[in-house]
Every structure is written in C-alpha cells, then in structure tokens.
C-alpha cells in the first residue's frame, strides 16, 4: 500500500519560481530564434507547472516544484507519439530547455492550442462535450500501453488502486469538517472504496481531466492540455469529469460513452472524492479555483450517493 502523504500524492513540494524577466533571458540564451516574441503568463490556477504564452503559436511550460520536473522528459517522450493517435490536439513539445543557475529544472516549449479553458467559459452544449470528451478518453485508453509509465510521483500517483489512497483520504476528510459532515464523507468513501479493484492490464490515462485542462473553440472540444498526470493504470481515473465538470444527463452520457460498469463508476467516484477532500483544505486561501472545484465535486458526490 502506498503510504505517501498529501504532498507527495496530490500537491506540489519544493517550490520553484521563475519571473517573466528571468524566463525571457532563458529563452534569449537557449532559443535565440524566439527571443523577440511576446511573452505573457497564462492563468494562475496551475499547481504543477507555470504556463507562459510565447508569441502566437508557442507556449512555455515550467515545473513549479522539483517533484514535477520528471514530467518534462515524460511529456517529451510520449506526447508526440500520442498526438498523432488522438482525435483532439494536445500540446506537443518542440524544444527542451536546460536548467540554469537560477531555475534548476528542465522546461519545455510546446505548440499553443487556441481556445478557452472550460473553467473560464463553460460549454453551451454540455451533452455534446460529454460525447466528444468520451470519444477522446476511449481512444486514449485503447492505445498500446505496454511501455507506458506506471503511476508514481511523476504523475502524483494517479491510476493507483483506491486502497492506496485510504489513509490519505480519511485524514483529509477530517480536515474538511468545517465545510462538510465528516461522517457523511466517510460513508461515501467507504462505500466506493469497497468497489472491486481493477484487474485488467493498465491503460493510458490523462490523470487530471479538469475544466482547466480542457480547451474549447467554436463550441467544441479543441484540445486537452496539462499532461503531468499521464501514466498507465486504472481507467476509472479518467472518469473525474463526471463530477468536476458534468452533471445530470451529461454525466450519464459520459458514462455511456466510456461503457464503464458499476465497479469502475464507483472507483472513479471514490477517486473524485479523494482528490477533492485532499485539495480543499490544502488550497484554502492559496488557490480559489481549486477550492471552488473541489467543493463542487464533493457536493456532487454527496448528492449522487444520496440518490443511490
């Protein structure tokens, strides 16, 4: 059983920082062909990586902690291979930056995917989005995963069995007592944690399908970004949008698109609750977007359990 605490599993540690001026110097020194392009930080809700837009067609992605640094090489290795096999765009790295004396981590430059995150602009047609995202996840899960990376610190352990998250989840539920009834949360967790474990071969998972990581354009899903959670493991991991994004008919449609059984649905719901109760107290006062999304997930899980 994994005994990692909340920092190792779901939150960054050993923070790294980089200013816009410092990054501009890094680009000028290592990639002079792009030195004159405009540089602008994008968003503030990311916890694993900072994102800067570089000109009109590029983005710079920098780990925010030493623990996130291995994601750079993982993405360089796998995202080009995945990109030609998936129905929507993903951010393919085009260059790898070297550590410097002031920023001790590799970093990457990738293609910019035009559009807006679903957090900044929720979908007008939620059910159509459920169909599109369902097709994307189904396609990802059917790709050859035999050489893919097993869950670990590189992807905050997404894809592991629910049993591996039990101690972390129970302690985090108690920390949520100011916002939710711990007994109700614990009852939900225990019911879903008893779901039969995944016994099939590991499949490719994105690992962190949140509204921030889904890009829409012209009312359609245009891209899936932020692949730090990439790995191979339990496919129920990518059911997270059922509670952090969808509700009602769209949630059921997403489930139908993926064709999951009751055991997988319960594992996905258990993971959604676990991730949310860990994030809520940890990010309180630090990241309003993650607190808001975690609160929504917990409310949705409680509501669904009450209807079972």
N, C-alpha and C positions, 0 to 999 in steps of 0.2 A: 504494500500500500504506500502511495506517495505521502510523505509527511511534510511537504513543503508548506510554509506559512503563506499568508495572503500576499505578501510582497513578491515571493517567488512565483506564485501561480497567476496572479491577476493584476499586479500593479508594478510600475517601474521602480528600479532601485539604482543607486549610484548615479544620480542625475548628471547629465551632460548638458551644457548650454552653448549656444552659438548665436552671436549677434548678426544682424544683416550686414554690417560693415565687415565683420570678420569673414562671413561667408563670401562676400564679394571678392575679398582678397584671395580666398581659397580658389574660387573659380578663375580669377585672373592668372594665378600662378600655375594651376594644373590644367586648365582648359582655356587658353587664351583665345581660341576661336569663338568663345561665347562671352568674352569679357565685357563687351559693350551692351549686352542685352539687359533690359529692365529686370529687376529682382524685387519680389514682393512676397512677404509671408502670407500664407493662406490658412485661415481658420485658427482656432485656439483650443479645440476640444480633444486633439490627439494626445495620447499619453505615452505612446511607444516611439513615435517619430515626429519630427517637425517637418513641415512641408512649405517650400517656397516655390513660387512660380518664376520661371526663368524665360523671359521673352514670351512669345505667343504659343510655342509648341513644346516647351520643356518644363519639367518640374525637378526640383532638388529635394531629396529625402534624406534626413539625417536622424540617426538614433538619438533618443533623449536619455538613454541610460546605457551603461556598459552591457547590461544584460540583453539589450535589444540589438547590439552590434552584430551578432551572428546572422541576423535576418538579412543583412546586406548581401552576403555571399549566397545564402539560400535563395533569395529572390533572383540574383544574377544567374544562378544555376537553373532554376526551374521556370521562371515566368516566361522567357522566350519559348520554351517548349510548350507550356500550357496555352500561350496566347494564340497559336495557330490552330488550336483544337477546341476553342470555346466560342460560343455564339455572340458574346459581347466583348468589348475591348477591356484589356487590363493593362496596367502601367508597366511596359517593358523597359528594363534598364538599357540605356545606350552608352553609359560611361560609369566607371567606378572611381570614386575619389579616394585619395590616400589620407591617412591620419596626419595631423600636423602637431606642432608643439603646443598649440592651444586647444585643439579639438582631437582627442586621442581615439578616434573611431573611423573606420571606413564609412563612406557615404556614397550615394548614388545619384545619377541624373537619369530621368526616365521621360518617356513621352507623356505630354499633358493630355488628359481626356476632357474635352469640352463638355460642359453641362453644369448642373447644380446638384448638390447633395440632397438626399431626400429629407434630411433634417431641416435644411433651410427652405425647402419647397416640397411639402408632402404631395404624393401623387393624386392627380384628379380622378383617375380610374384605378382604384386600389386592386380590384379583381384582375384587371389586365396586367398590372405589375406582378401580382402573385403568379400568373401564368408564365410571364417572362422570366422572373427570378427562379421559379420552379424548374423551367427548362434548363437554365444555366446551371443550377446546382445538380440536377440529374445528369447533365453532360459531364460535369467535373467529376462526379462520383463514379462514372463509368470508364474513366481513363485508366490506363495501366498504372497501378500504384506500387508495383513490386519494389521499386528502388526509391520510393519517396521517404522523406524523413519522418521517423516515429515521433510521437509527442514528447516534448521536453521543455526545458527552459527557453529554447529558441522560439517557441510558439505559445508560451505561458500555459503549457500542458493542456491545451485544447485537444480533445479527442480521446482523453483517458476515460476509464470507467468512472461512473458516479461514485462508486465506493472510495475511489482515491481522493474525492473531494469532501468526504463526510465530516472529518474533524474540522476542516476549514469552514464548511458551511454552517455547522452547528454553532461554532464560536461567533461567526458573523451574524447569525440570526439574533443572538443575544444582544449584539451591538446595535441592532435595528429597533430595539424595544421602545425608543422614543417616538417611533413613527408607525410601527405595526405591532400587532399582538404576537409575541414570540411563539406562543403555544400554537396559534393558527399557522404560522410559517413552518414551524417544526412538523406539524401534522402533514402539511403539503409535501415537505421534503421527504419525510419518511415513507409516504405512500409511493412517491415516484422513485425514490432510491431503491425500492424493492422490485422494480421492473427487471425482467431478465436482462442480463448483460449481453452486449453484442459479442457474438461468437464467430462471425464471418471474418473474411480477410479484411484488413484495413483498407479504407478507400480515401481518395483525396478529399480534403476538407479545406475550405477557406478559413474557418475557425473564428471569424469575427465579423459576421454579417450583421452590421448595424446600419441605421439610416445614414450615418456619416460616411459609410463606406460604399454606398450605392449612388451612382451618378445617373441622373435622368436628363434627357434632352428631347424637346418636342413631344413631351408627354410619354416617352418610352424609356426603358432602361437602356442606358448608353454604355455604362461601364461599371466594373466592380474593382475597387481600389483597396489599398492598405492590406497587403498580403503577409503581414507579420505573423498571423496565426496559421499560415499554411503548414500542412503536415498530412500524414495519413493516419486514420484512426476510425472511431465510431462515426458513421454517417449522421447519426442523430444530432451531432454538433451543429450542423448547418440548418437545423430547424429553428434556430434562435429568432429569425424574423417573424415567426408565427406569433411571438409575444412582444418583441421590441418594435414591431412595425405594423403588423396586420391585426385585425380583429374581425369578428363576425364571419360573413361569407367569404371574405378574402382569406382568412385563416384556414377555413376548411378547404378552400380551393388550393391553397399552397400545399396542404397535406395531401390532397388528391394528386396533385402534380408529381409529388415525390413518391406516392404509393407506399407510405410507411404503415407498419402495423401498430397495434396498441402499445407494444413494448417500446418501440422506437419513439413513439409520441411521448410516452411518459419519461423516457430518458432525456429527450430534448427539453421537455418542460422542466424537469428537475435541474438540468444544466442552466436553463434560463433563470430559474430562481436562485441557484447557487451564485452565478455570476452577478446577479443584481444585488443580493444581500451582502456580498463582499464589497461591491463598488459603492453602495450607498453611504455607509459610514466613512469609508476611506476617502471619498472625493467630496464629502460635505465641506463646503467653504473653499474648495480648491477648483472644482470643475462643475459649474451649474448644469451644463448639458448632460453630463453623465449621471448626475444626481436625478435630473428630471427623467431621463430614460430609464434608470434603474427603478424609480418609483412607479413608472408606468408598467414595467414588466411585472413587478411584484403585485400590483393591483390586478393585472390581467390574469396572472396565475391563480391568485386567490379567488377571483371570480369564476374561473373555469373549474376549479376544484369544487366550489360551492354548487355548481350546476351538474357535476358528475353524479 
